[in-house]
């Protein structure tokens, strides 16, 4: 499975008040279903930008990709708080996932950062 662009593949956290990383969503927030939490499974390459070194006029040089990517902040294993309405639900190998654009992610909790702060 390849995630493209600025998209993040997540598994939705189900039914728990507090994630193992310590993120707590009160009932009032969960009832409205505006935000949700999930675990990042895979991330896309990032935002595509033109490659300034790309040129079709130099057939003698090594082939270069016409695009470069600005990487995403989300990393595999992060816990994410995101806008639920912007997520797209998919099923792959009998498991449910959400595809979320990076812009819909409100906050990330990274385990190694959480341990350093705790």
C-alpha positions as CSV (number, residue, x, y, z in Angstrom):
1,X,0.0,0.0,0.0
2,X,1.4,3.4,-1.0
3,X,0.0,6.6,0.5
4,X,0.3,9.5,-1.9
5,X,0.9,13.2,-1.5
6,X,0.1,14.9,1.8
7,X,-2.2,12.1,3.0
8,X,-1.8,10.1,6.3
9,X,-3.2,6.5,6.8
10,X,-4.6,6.0,10.3
11,X,-6.3,3.5,12.4
12,X,-9.1,5.0,14.4
13,X,-9.0,4.8,18.2
14,X,-12.2,3.2,19.4
15,X,-14.1,3.7,22.5
16,X,-11.4,4.7,25.0
17,X,-11.5,7.9,27.0
18,X,-7.7,8.2,27.1
19,X,-5.1,7.0,24.7
20,X,-2.0,5.3,26.0
21,X,0.0,8.4,25.2
22,X,-2.3,10.3,27.7
23,X,-4.5,12.2,25.2
24,X,-8.0,12.6,26.7
25,X,-11.1,13.6,24.7
26,X,-14.1,14.5,26.9
27,X,-17.6,13.1,26.0
28,X,-18.8,16.4,24.7
29,X,-16.1,16.4,22.0
30,X,-16.6,12.7,21.1
31,X,-20.4,13.0,20.9
32,X,-20.2,15.8,18.4
33,X,-17.8,13.6,16.3
34,X,-16.0,16.7,15.1
35,X,-12.6,15.4,16.2
36,X,-11.2,12.0,16.6
37,X,-7.9,10.3,17.6
38,X,-6.0,7.6,15.7
39,X,-2.6,6.0,15.3
40,X,-0.6,6.9,12.2
41,X,0.1,3.7,10.1
42,X,1.7,5.2,7.0
43,X,2.4,8.7,5.6
44,X,2.7,10.0,2.0
45,X,5.8,11.6,0.6
46,X,4.6,15.1,1.4
47,X,3.8,18.2,-0.5
48,X,5.0,18.1,-4.1
49,X,7.0,21.2,-5.3
50,X,8.9,21.7,-8.6
51,X,12.5,20.5,-8.7
52,X,14.6,23.5,-9.6
53,X,17.3,21.1,-10.9
54,X,15.0,19.4,-13.4
55,X,15.5,20.0,-17.1
56,X,14.4,18.1,-20.2
57,X,17.1,20.0,-22.2
58,X,20.0,18.0,-20.8
59,X,19.8,14.5,-22.3
60,X,23.4,13.7,-21.2
61,X,22.7,14.1,-17.5
62,X,21.2,11.6,-15.1
63,X,17.4,11.5,-15.1
64,X,15.9,13.7,-12.4
65,X,12.5,13.6,-10.9
66,X,10.5,16.7,-11.9
67,X,9.1,17.0,-8.4
68,X,10.6,17.2,-4.9
69,X,8.6,16.7,-1.7
70,X,8.4,18.7,1.5
71,X,8.0,15.9,4.1
72,X,5.0,15.7,6.4
73,X,5.2,16.3,10.2
74,X,3.3,13.0,11.0
75,X,5.4,9.9,11.4
76,X,4.4,6.2,11.6
77,X,3.4,5.4,15.2
78,X,2.3,8.9,16.1
79,X,-1.0,9.4,17.9
80,X,-3.0,12.1,16.1
81,X,-6.0,14.3,16.9
82,X,-7.7,15.2,13.6
83,X,-10.9,16.7,12.1
84,X,-13.1,13.6,11.5
85,X,-15.2,15.2,8.7
86,X,-12.1,15.5,6.5
87,X,-11.2,11.8,6.9
88,X,-12.1,9.2,4.3
89,X,-12.9,5.7,5.5
90,X,-11.4,2.7,3.6
91,X,-11.2,-1.0,4.1
92,X,-8.1,-2.9,3.1
93,X,-7.4,-6.6,4.0
94,X,-10.6,-6.7,6.1
95,X,-9.3,-3.8,8.3
96,X,-10.8,-0.3,8.5
97,X,-8.5,2.7,8.0
98,X,-8.9,6.4,7.6
99,X,-7.1,8.5,5.0
100,X,-6.6,12.0,6.4
101,X,-5.0,15.1,4.8
102,X,-2.1,16.5,6.8
103,X,-4.0,19.8,7.0
104,X,-6.8,18.1,9.0
105,X,-4.4,17.0,11.7
106,X,-4.6,19.3,14.7
107,X,-2.0,17.7,17.0
108,X,0.5,14.8,17.1
109,X,1.7,12.9,20.1
110,X,5.0,11.2,19.5
111,X,6.0,8.5,22.0
112,X,9.7,9.5,22.3
113,X,8.7,13.1,22.8
114,X,6.1,12.1,25.3
115,X,8.6,10.1,27.3
116,X,11.1,13.0,27.3
117,X,8.5,15.4,28.7
118,X,7.1,12.9,31.3
